[in-house]
């Protein structure tokens, strides 16, 4: 499985709208809290990222005192799907944040 920063490319060098900073901060905070599963292919088992472990993410967010609104959580879920795809080597989707 690829490193999150490598898979997301040069995100740190891009401008991020202030309204999306909480969701991006939450994704970065929970960057080690991914759930994975093994799928079997003709080449054998392959690990795939399913998504974030929300229970573990909540603990991490609480520890760094990040509180999120429902809209910010929705943005986080959009970023989560894109990051999971990147970690799995899927084509990059177009992100539509609120």
FENCORQUI-V109236 format. One record per backbone hydrogen bond with DSSP energy under -0.5 kcal/mol. NH is the residue of the N-H (numbers start at 1). CO is the residue of the C=O. If there is no record, write none. Layout:
# FENCORQUI-V109236
nh: [NH & NH]
co: [CO & CO]
This chain:
# FENCORQUI-V109236
nh: [2 & 7 & 8 & 9 & 13 & 14 & 20 & 21 & 21 & 24 & 25 & 26 & 27 & 28 & 29 & 30 & 31 & 33 & 35 & 37 & 39 & 41 & 41 & 44 & 46 & 48 & 50 & 51 & 53 & 54 & 57 & 58 & 59 & 60 & 61 & 62 & 63 & 64 & 65 & 66 & 67 & 73 & 74 & 75 & 76 & 77 & 78 & 79 & 80 & 81 & 82 & 83 & 84 & 85 & 86 & 87 & 88 & 89 & 90 & 95 & 97]
co: [87 & 3 & 4 & 6 & 10 & 11 & 17 & 17 & 18 & 20 & 21 & 22 & 23 & 24 & 25 & 26 & 28 & 30 & 51 & 48 & 46 & 39 & 44 & 41 & 39 & 37 & 35 & 35 & 33 & 52 & 53 & 54 & 55 & 56 & 57 & 58 & 59 & 60 & 62 & 61 & 65 & 69 & 70 & 71 & 72 & 73 & 74 & 75 & 76 & 77 & 78 & 79 & 80 & 81 & 82 & 83 & 84 & 86 & 85 & 93 & 95]
